[in-house]
Amino acid sequence: MSSHRLFRFPKSEWMNSANTRTFGVYAAGALFSLGFFFFVDAATFSRSARNGSDVHVNFVDWVPGICSALGMLVINSIDKSRLSADSFSYSGNGVAWKARLVLFLGFALMAGGLAGSVTVMVLKYVVPEYPFPTLWFGVANVVANALIMLSSVVLWVAQNMEDDYTYNLAL
């Protein structure tokens, strides 16, 4: 067993297979689409005739989802090998801290999106004590942002799994 491992337990073989990576990418896509489905469902129901209240999904409700989606794009644009790339010369000095800063900003965008959706739910739907069909607009917003955050983590882990059978070409 190599001495640079953190835990004593060996890594399973299924974690390094191409099928696991493919499943992770598909699972992340399913979580992302399910999250936006919940929010779009609540937004369309809020404007339908079946909505019994005067409360509707506005732009304020969309802002946390936009922040989470932008955070997902930022996080998944960073390659895991760039986080410890100071010993290599990819594109100048300090590549690792730049990659870490961008990764932090992506996670901050997603955390802000999730916190914003909770804030919108509490201030717009819970404090005025709306009943559940109207309260669903806020709950769907929180669920959507949580699923987008989870899909981003799943996609980043799946895309950055180390596979013995893949070759990285650097020019």
Secondary structure, 3 states (H helix, E strand, C coil): CCCCCCCCCCCCHHHHCHHHHHHHHHHHHHHHHHHHHHHHHHHHHHCCCCCCCCCCCCHHHHHHHHHHHHHHHHHCCCCHHHHHCCCCCCCCCCHHHHHHHHHHHHHHHHHHHHHHHHHHHHHHHHCCCCCHHHHHHHHHHHHHHHHHHHHHHHHHHHHCCCCCCCCCCCC
